[in-house]
C-alpha cells in the first residue's frame, strides 16, 4: 500500500497552496542491532537508485562502542540487505561513483576502511592501521576522488586530528598521503609567534568542487570554513568566517560551480559564493542544523535537518526568506542527516535513535521552474537553465561585505 503512495500519491492541496509543500512519510528503516546508536551518515548508491547505506555510531564521546554500516533497499523495507559490524563507531561513508560496490567508511577511532558490498563477509577489503598510517582522532568525512595518474583508486578523509589525508588503494594495502594540516587561524591582534604554536583546528566536514576537482572547502570545529587546493597544501586560499560553532556539513551546488552551502551547530545555514568572503544568504533555523543537502533537480532547492526533529525545505526561487516546508518528522529524536535520492522524489533523514525515515516530496517542493517545452527553443539546456536561475539570485542578493551574523 505504501509502495502505491510512493509511486502515485501526490498532495492535491499543493495546487491551492502556492509557496508551500509537504513531506509524506513512507517508511522507517531500523534494525534491532542499531536501535541504541545514532545515524551518523547516509549515502545513496550511484548505480542502484533504490539502495542506500547508513552508518551507525555515537556523537557522544563518553558513550563510544562498536558501530555498524547497513545497506537498505526501498524494495525491502523490513530488513537491511547487508549489515557490516565495525569495531569502533562508524561516522561517515561514501560510495565510489563508478565502482558502485566499493564503500569507504571512517570511524571514531581514526580508522578508515573500504568494503566491497558484494562480499557477504563482514571484513573490509582494505583498512588503515598504525603501519599504513592512520588518523589519531575521529574521521568525520570520506570522499572518493578521480583515479590518480597510476590509475589507482583513492579517497580523501578529514578528521578531528586537524589533518586531511589521501588514501590510495595499492595492490595489497591502503597508503596514506598527508594532504594538509588545518592550522588554526589567529586573530589579527594575536602575537604571530603565539599563533604559530596554537596548533591544529579539528576538521568536521569537507566537499570537493564539481567543476574544479582540485578545489575543496573544509569546515572546522570552531566554525571556520577554509577554501583549499590539492596543489597548495601549506596554505588556505580563503577563510570564510561564517559560523561561531562547529560546521556540520558543506555542500557544493550540483549546477553552479561557485556556490556552496554550510550548516552549523550555531542554528544557521549559509549560502556562499566562493569568490566572496561573506555569505550571500543566511537562514536561522532556531536549532542546531545537523545536515544540509541540495536537491538533484533544482539549483535553488535544499533541505536541512535540525535537532528538534524537523526537516526544512527551501526553494530560493520561490522564497528567499522562509522554507516552503517545515515539518516535524520524528518525535523525541534529533535529526542528524538528510539526503535526496537522485531518481525519485524522496528525501531520507537519519536520527539519533537509529532510524532512517524516507519521505516523499510533494509537487511544490520539486518544481524545476523550467519553461514549457514550446517556449524552450532549440538547444535548450536544462543544466544551464538551472545555473542561470541561481546566478540571477546571486546577482540580486546584496553581496556587499557585511559582517556575518
N, C-alpha and C positions, 0 to 999 in steps of 0.2 A: 504493500500500500504506500509506504513512504517512497519506494522507488518510483511509483507513479507521480508522487508530488515532485520528486526531484526532476523527472522528465518534463512534466506537463503543467505543474501548478504555476500560475502567475498571479500576483496580487492585483486583482482587478481595480482596487481602490487607487492604485498608482495613477490611473488616468485622471482622477479628480484631485490628486494631491501634488500639485506642481511643486517641485523643490523638496519633496520628502520621499523616503523609501523605507523598506523594512527588510528584515532578515528572517527567513523561515528555518527553524531548527529541523534538521534532517536526521542526523544520527549522533550518538555519543560513543566514541571508541575508548575502551579501557580494558585492563586485564587485572586479575587479582594480584598478579606479581608486581604491578606498578602502582597500586592504589595509594600507597603512602608516599609516593615520590612525586616530584614536580615535573611537568613537561618543560624541558629546557631548550628544545629546538624542534622545528618541523621542516620537512622538505619533500616536495612532490618529485616523483621520478620523471626524468625528461622523456623516456620512451613510452612508459605505460601511464597514461594520464589518470587512471583510477587508483594508482598506487602511491602511498606516501609513507615516509619514515618519521618516527617521533623518538626523540631522545629523552631519557628519564634520569634525573639526578636530584640534587638539592642545592638551592641557593643559600641555605643556612650553613655557615661554615662550622657550626657546632654539631650539626646533625648529618655528618657525612657517612656514607656507606656504599654498598655496591650500587651499580646503575644498570641500565638496560637500553637497548635500541629495539623498537618494534616496527615492523612493516605491516601496514593495514591496507586493505583494498575496499573501495566503495562497493565492490560486488559481494563482499562477505564481511558484514559489519560486526558479526558476533565475536570473531576471534582474529588475532593477528595472523598474518601469513607466515611470518618469521619472528622469532624473538632471540636476540643475542644478549647474553648477560655480560656486563663489564665489571671488572674488579672494583673500579672507582666510579663515582657518578659520571654519567655521560652528560656533557654540557653543550655540544654542538655537533652538527653533521652537514655533509654536502655530497649529493650525488654527482658523479662525473657527467658533464653534459653530453659526451659522445659514448663513453663506455658505461652504459646506464646501470650495470650491475655492481660497479665499484662505488663504495660508500666510505668517505673519510669521516672519522669521528674523533673528537677531542674530549679529554676527561679532566676531572677535578685535580687529579694527582700530577698533571702535566704531560701525561702520555697522549700521543696521537696514534691512531690505528687506521688501517684500511681493511674493510670487509669486502669479500665478493659474495653478494647476497644469493648467488646461485648455489654456493656451497652450503649445505644444510648444517654443517658443523658449526659449533659456537665460536671457533677460533678465528681471529683476524688473519689475513694473509700477510700483512705487514704490521709491525708495532715498533714504536720508538723505545729505546732503553737507555740506560746510563752509557752503554757502549756506543750507540749511534749518536748520542746527544739527545737531550730532551728538555722541555720547559721545566722550571722548578716550581711553578705555580699553576693554577687552573688555566686551561685553554678555553677561551670564550668563543672563538670562531675559527672555522677552517673553510678554505675556498680553493677549489681546483683551478689550475691555470692551463693555458695552452701548453702543448708539449714543448720541451726545450730543444736546443739545436741537435742534441743527440737522440731526439725522438723519445725521451724518457718522460713518463707521466710524473707530474709533480703538483703539489698543492702548498698553499700558504697557511700559516696559523698565527694567531695573536693571543698573548697571554698576560695575566697579571704580573708576570715577572718583568714586564717592560720590553719584551722582545717580539719582533715579527720575524718568523723563520720560514724558509722554503724547504719542503721535504721532497726528495727525489726518490722515486721507486727504481732503484737499481736492481740488478739481477736477483740478489738474494737478501737485500736489506734496505731499509729506509736510510737515506743520507740526509743529514740536517745541514743546511747552509744558513748562517745568520743573514738576515736582510737589513734590519735596522734595530737600533735601540731607541726607545721612546723617551728622550730626555725631558725632564720637567722644564717647563718654560718659566724663566724667572721674571718677576715683575720688574719694571724699569728701575724702581727705587732700590732693588736688592743689590748687594755687593756682588760684582761679577764673579769674584773668586768663590764666594759662598754658593752662588748659583751653580757653578760648575760642579760643586760637591753634592748638590742636592739630590742626586740620584735619578732614578728612572720613574716614569709615570706608568701605572698599571694600564695595560691595553684592555678594552672591553669589547670592541667590535671593529670591523673594517668592511670596506666594499671596494671592488675594482671597477673603474670606469669602463663602459662597454665599447666606447669608440677608441679610446687610447688605453690599451691594457696595462701600460707601464704606470699609469696614474692610479693612486688609490687614496682613500680617506680612512683615517683611524680615529676612533673615539676613545677617550681615557676616563679613568675613574674620577678625575677632578673636573670633568666637564668640558675639556678642550677637544676640538676636532682639528686634526692635522692633515694637510694635503701632502702626500709623499710621492716619490717616484722610485721605481725599482733601480733606476740609473744613478740616483744620488742618495746613497744610503746614510750619509752622515748628517743630512740636514732636512728640515721641513721646507717645502715650497711655500707653504702658507699655514698660519694658525688662525683658526676661527674661534672667537670667544663667545660661543652662543649659549652655553649651559653652565649652571653653577653646581650641578651634581652629576653623578655618573651618566655617561651616554650609553643607552642600551642598544641602539641599532642605528645603522647608517645604510641608506638605500639610494643608489643612483637611479634616475628615471630611465625606464626602458626605451623612451622615444627621444629624449632630449639630453644631449651629451654634457651640457653644462650644469644640469640640475640634480641636486640630491636632497634627501630628507634626513633629519636626525630626530631622535626622540630620547627622552631622559627621565630619570627619577625626579627631576625638578618640575614635573607635571606638563612639560611643553613638548610640542612637535614643531620643528622649524624647517622652513624650505630655503635652500641656498642655491645661489648661482656661484660656482666655484671661483669665478673671477672677481667676486665681491667679498669683502672681509666680513660683512654683516649680513644677517638673514634677510631675505626678501619678504618673508611672511613668518608670523609666529602664531601658534594656536595653544591656548591654555586649556587643558582638558580636566583640570581640577583634581587629578590623582596621578600617581606615578604611571608613566607610559612604558609598558614592557616591550612593545614591538610596534613597528610601523611597516606597511607594505604597499607598494604601488600596484595598481591593477594592471593586468597584461593587455587590456583592451582600450584603455583611455589614458592619455598622458596626464589628465587632470584629476583622476580618481585615486584616492588612497584610503587605507583603513588603518586604524590604530587600536591597540588593545590596552586597557587600563586595569589598575589593581582593584577597582571596585566592581570588576566583573562585566564591564561594558565594552562593546565594540562601537567605534565612532567611524562612520564612512563619510568622507568629504568628496564633493566634486567641485573643484575650484572654478570650473566654467559656469557652474550654476550659482555658487555662493562661496565667496572668499572668506566669510567670517564664521558661518555656522555649519555643522555637519548636516547632511541630508538625512542621516540616520544615526541615532544614539540609542543603543538598545542593550539592556542587561541580558546577558545570555547564560550566565551561571549564578547560582545563589551561593553565598558563603564561600566563595573562592575568588582568588586573584587570577586574572588572565595574564599569561606570560608571553605567548607568541601568537602570531597570525600570519597566514599565507594564502594567497589566491591560487586557485587552480588555473592552469594556462588554457584549458579547453572548455571547461564547463563553468557556469556562473556560481561557483562555490568558493566559500572562504572557510578555511579551517582555523580554529583557535584552540590553543592549549591552555591548561590552567594548573594551579599549584596543588590540585588534588588528583593528579594522574589521569585526567580526562582530556580528550580532544573532541570538540564539537564541530560538526560540519554544518554550515549554514548556507542557504540559497539566497542569492541577492535578488531583490525584486527589480522589475524593469527600470525604474527610475534610478537605480544605483548602477546600472550598467549601460547607460546611454553613451554612445561614442560621439554624438553631435555631428556625425558625417552628413553632408547634404544628400538629398535623394539622388538616385542613380542618374536620372535625366539631367541633373544640374552639374554633374561631375566633370564633364568634358573629357577630351582624350588625354590619356596618360595620367589620369588622377592617381595619386599615390596615397594610400591610407596612412602610412607611417609619416610621410611628410606633412600630411594634414594634421595629425596628432601633435607633431613637433611644433608646427606653426601656431596651433591653438594655445600651447603652453608659452611659446615665445611672446604672443600678444599679452598674456597675463604678466610676464616679466616686464615688458615694456610699460605696461600700465601701472605697475606697482611703484610705490615711492621707494626707490633704492638708494637714496642719498644716505651716506654713512651716518647712522644714528647708533647710540649705544644700545646694545642688545638688552632687552628686558630680562 
